[in-house]
Amino acid sequence: MSNDAVRIAVEGKHTVSGLLLMPASARACLVLAHGAGASMTHPFMAAIAEGLAARGIVSLRYQFPYMEAGSKRPDRPALAQATVRAAVAEASRLAPGLPLFAGGKSFGGRMTSQAQAGAPLPGVRGLVFLGFPLHPAGKPSDDRAAHLSDVQVPMLFVQGTRDTLAEPRLLAPLIERLGARARLVAIDQADHSFHLPKRSGRTDREVLDGVLDDVAAWMTTAAEANPFPGPS
């Protein structure tokens, strides 16, 4: 398999890069946004895409405009959310007929959830958060999650128990409030990047394999439970 380069037009003002990885006999597609400080080509993002492909999941990774321009300052939410929508539309075109999901790492996942809360992303059956940034480091709060009550599709939260951007004491009650549409996969001793201390006895590769198994299985279940998410 190889990554196919794509171009995604955003509101007619911006064009961003994307990478499509489509395995044979694909059973779902994940539109995957990067985190605030690393692009779609970061080794973590590449490992997620390749691991999902090995499990029969198509991925479309894409850049936000600020990253495309080489800036370190993330886009305003309105532009970031418009980029999410454009990427979802492109994935629908490139992988027609496949159950569609969206999400991403940290900032990318949060922008995806804000877009979904504002107006449902056409055809999207669920959201995948790889380290949801519930609050800034050292400033515990769940204010960033207020919009999640407006998200009506299933949500998967993959979080490390040592994530300084999502304290477990705040995250667990949030998941409970969201009810049946939210599921938490907690990675014991992992940080925001899913790294574990050496004393854990587990390697980053082992952790990532477990994450990928969970994500692929959850997407399959969510697609079967919600076969008709609405018009795409």
Sequence and secondary structure as in RCSB ss.txt:
>XXXX:A:sequence
MSNDAVRIAVEGKHTVSGLLLMPASARACLVLAHGAGASMTHPFMAAIAEGLAARGIVSLRYQFPYMEAGSKRPD
RPALAQATVRAAVAEASRLAPGLPLFAGGKSFGGRMTSQAQAGAPLPGVRGLVFLGFPLHPAGKPSDDRAAHLSD
VQVPMLFVQGTRDTLAEPRLLAPLIERLGARARLVAIDQADHSFHLPKRSGRTDREVLDGVLDDVAAWMTTAAEA
NPFPGPS
>XXXX:A:secstr
   EEEEEEETTTEEEEEEEE  TT  EEEEEE  TTS TTSHHHHHHHHHHHHTTEEEEEE  HHHHTT SS  
 HHHHHHHHHHHHHHHHHHSTTS EEEEEETHHHHHHHHHHHHS  TTEEEEEEES   S TT    GGGGGGGG
  S EEEEEETT TTS HHHHHHHHHHHGGGEEEEEETT  TT    GGG   HHHHHHHHHHHHHHHHHHHHHH
 S     
